[in-house]
Every structure is written in C-alpha cells, then in structure tokens.
Amino acid sequence: MRILSRVPLHVVIILIALVWIFPTLGVLVTSFRPAQDVAATGWWTALRIPFQFTQYTLTNYGSVINQGGIGRAFLNSLIITIPATILPIMIAAFAAYAFAWMRFPGRRFLFIMLVALLVIPLQTTMIPILRVFNRLGLAGTFPGIWLAHTGYGLPLTIYLLYNFIGALPSELFDSASIDGASTLQIFFRLVLPLSVTAIASVTIFQFLWVWNDLLVALIYLGGTPDVAPITVQVSSLVGSYGQNWEVLTAAVFISMILPLSIFFGLQRYFVRGILAGSIKG
Amino acid sequence: MLTFFLIYPSLHTFYLSFFGPGSKKFVGVSNYIFAFTNRVMLTAFRNNALWVLVFTTLTVFLGLILAVILDRVRYETVVKSIIFMPMAISFVGAGVIWKFVYAYRPPNAPQIGILNGFLSLLHASPVGWLIERPWINNLCLIGVGVWIWTGFCMVILSAAYKGIPPQLLEAARVDGASEWKVFWKVTFPIMMPTVAVLTTTMIIFVLKIFDIVYVMTNGNFSTEVIANRMYKEMFHFRNFGRASTIAVILLLFIVPMMLINIRRFKKEEFLR
C-alpha cells in the first residue's frame, strides 16, 4: 500500500528529470547524425534503434573544428580562462584573509562596499573601461580580458573565501602569533593549507564563469576570430549556420565538454561553494 | 582593481548618460526621456518585468518543491545532478540547445524540433515558439532561464531543508498534521529566510539577463530586454549616451535589492 501511494511521487520526479535531460540529449544525438538525416527526421527517430552505429558519423565534428573555427576558439578559451581564473583567486585569497583577520582602518566600510559591488551590473561599467582599454591598447587583447575578468570576479571570490577563512577558529591565529609567526607565514603555512577545499570550489566557480562568459568577451575582445573564445564563436555560427543543426550541435557539444566534465568530476566542491556563498542562517 | 573596474566606471557612466552619442554634447535628461517613451524601450521594460515575475517565481517555487520531494526518494543524488547540470552549460550553449527544441518548420514538412514533433504526433499544427509574440516567445525564453537556474535554487533550498531538525517534522506528523500542513505550517516558515535571500538573488540576476535573449532571438519579435537594448545602443548605433542611460536605469532597479543585501550582511556581522 505504501509503495502504491508513492507511485505519483516517482512519476512526477522521473518526468521532471526527463524534461531536464531531453534538450541536451537531443543536441548530443544530433551532433552525431549526418546532415541529410538531421534535416529529414527528428533526432528522436534515431533512438528507436539507438545501437545501430551506422547511423552515426563524426564528420560534423571534423568540419566544425576545421572550417567552423571551433578548434582555434577552444584554444583561445583556454588561453583566456586559465590566467583569468588563477589571477583573481590569488588576489582574493590575500584579500579575504586581510578582511577576516587583519585590523585596519576602514575595514568594515570597505567590506560593505564589496558586498554592494556584488550586484553592480557589468553593463554599468563597460563603456568607460572600454575607453580606457582603447587608449591603453588593451582592447581586443588577452591581457585586457584577463584584467577584466579579474576585476569582475573579485567581489564574489573575495566574499566566498571570506566566509570560509573568517570561520576558522581564532585560537589558531592567536597561538601562531604567540609562537612568533609573521602575518605572511600565518597566511602561507596556516590559512592556505586549511582552505584548500574552499579555494577549490571558488576556482571551479570562476573557471565556469569565465569559460561560459559571452558578454565580457564580446565587449572587450570584439568578434575577431583569432582571439574569440568558444562562446563567441558558437554564437557567430548561430548567425551564419542558422538552420544547419548538425554543425551547431557539434559546436555546442565541444564547448560543453570541459565545463561538463569539471562539473561531474568536482560536483561536491561546486555545491559546497554555492552553499558557502548564499546560505548564512 | 575594484575601484578601477567597478566604482570609477559606474560614476563615469552616470556622467556620460547626460551626453549625446559622441559624449561631447550635453543633452540634459533627454536620454532619460527617450528611455521611458521609446516603444522598443518600453517593450524591453515590460519583458524585464515579465522575466522578474515569471522567472523568479518558477525557479524558486520549482526549486522548493524539488528540494522537498527529492528528499523522499532514494535516487535523490542522480536526479539532482541532472537538474543541476545546466548550471555548467553556457547561456550560448543553452540557447542553441533550446533553439533546437523550439525549432519550427512549416506544416507538412517533417518537424525536427521536439516540441513541434510532439504536436505533429497529436496532429496539431506546429507553433513558431520563438516568433509568436508577445507571450509565447517571451515565455519560451524564460523557460530556458528556468531550465538553467532551477538547479541552483534546488541545491540551496535542499540544504536549508535538510538543516531542519527532523524531530520538528516528526512531532508535527505525530500530532496528526497532513504532509500538506507540515509543509506550510512547519517547513515553509523555517525556510522563509532562505527563500527570501534566494528571491532577491534571482531578481538581481534576472534584471541583467542578456545572453539567452542575445543568442536566441536577439530581441526580435518583441522579446527585447534592457541589457540587450544597451548592447545594441552601444555597438550597433554607437550611441554611448543612450547606452549609459540604460545602464544607469538598470542600476537604479538593482539598488533596492543591494540595500537588502547590505542589511543582511550587517545583521550577520552582528551575529558572529
């Protein structure tokens, strides 16, 4: 009886899960189907005989990587994302430590400013920064976008790390300074090793954010293919290949490989990071 | 760094918003008058309001339901991963994925989008999901946003739900309260602060929504939103005055939410 009464619950949950997974599944299947099949029949028809592998092909991937410029864009994305992740995390770790454990004038005020900055829309800042970038020759260059992502990423990364570092027991710091450790020593020997998990989760955040970003890249890099990251390239393919779904789906799937594998591999840290940022009582 | 990237530009944008396209001629508030009277701008405001209302309600509500019902089944983690997964996909990726779901072809042609494929199975005529203005297409775009962000709400609310002492729920059940009553009288009030915080977060986020609209319709067929409007003023029309004005207006909408955030932070500071 109990099992029977729970049937609707299971049905609802499974239905929701299907709705959530179907769109992505469609793209995955389509990206492996030859162009004429994609245009002639819905992708779900391939699922009738899912294991007949002759109906699949890799040509879409080949053509997207070479002619579609996705190979180059993937590389650009890596060049953009790696420094744009490491740089803010390093600065943020220092800043979070300073906010949490060092006494200096204006600390409270500065921190409240930081919380306020969390919500300033990027859009408000673009025009003036773009002008400065143009004057300095940074627009359309990798260092320019590294700096931009660092600036935009700092409020959240500092805030998240502050939540964690601020929660370390204060006795730890007292005994360390009694033993004669300097501030820097405390930071490198105590704080960093203790906050490895927090730093990991914030790193994942920043990585996904930079990798998936479209707006910042559009503004500060422009549309030139030799610096365009994968998001920009895919969105320009949407413009030029509008109805060629086999091309678009393959491109999208390449752009999703890295974030998805990070997501599934490190989901635990990702969730922890989200919770550290938003749940406090 | 922060000063350069966030504080200085915000002030400078405010200043620019009183100038003409080339930022040379002072034009007073005429950009603001434009922003509040132009038809496309008004559409954008209406759509943003729709986004705030529908998107926020659906993500928080669905997240809450999922958090509670998933707690009762054994395969919780699997389903959670599936629903949370879109968070790792870029808006561009999600845009393409859903454009494909909404794909439309004239009647009689084989439908390749799954929604219209489903309709043709029922012998109904296909719908141009992204073209039918103004409700269907806007709601379809919002649906994409909901698909991405429900997982986020679910994770946060689920953590809050699991933080409720089980004795509390047991006690209510022993007293003969129905599950429905337990939820509204016990669970929901306890989770209220989290729901409130989450709601402000989602509102702040959705006011700035840009990528989904940019990739899927680029604001055509009356699906314009404020952030996309600003991008167009800036790069297509090179009208920096108007673009700045739109940015300032966007900021003004967000300020009340920001104040709530700061108040909450002060309270926390007080508690620790």
Interface residues (C-beta under 8 A of the other chain):
Chain A: R6 L9 H10 V12 I13 I16 A17 W20 I21 F22 P23 T24 G26 V27 T30 V38 A39 A40 T41 G42 W43 W44 I91 R108 I112 M113 L114 V115 A116 L117 L118 V119 I120 P121 L122 Q123 T124 T125 M126 I127 P128 I129 L147 A148 T150 G151 Y152 L154 P155 G166 L208 W211 N212 D213 L214 L215 L218 T231 V234 S235 V238 W245 L248 T249 A251 V252 S255 M256 P259 L260 I262 F263 F264 Q267 V271 I274 L275 S278 I279 K280 G281
Chain B: M1 L2 F4 F5 L6 I7 Y8 P9 S10 H12 T13 L16 L66 I69 L70 R72 V73 V78 V79 S81 I82 I83 F84 M85 P86 M87 A88 I89 S90 F91 V92 G93 G95 V96 I97 W98 K99 F100 V101 A103 P110 Q111 I112 G113 I114 G117 W147 F152 V155 I156 A159 A160 P193 T194 V197 L198 T201 I204 L207 K208 F210 D211 Y214 V215 A227 M230 Y231 M234 F240 A243 S244 I246 A247 V248 L250 L251 I254 M257 M258 N261 I262 F265 K266 E268 E269 L271 R272
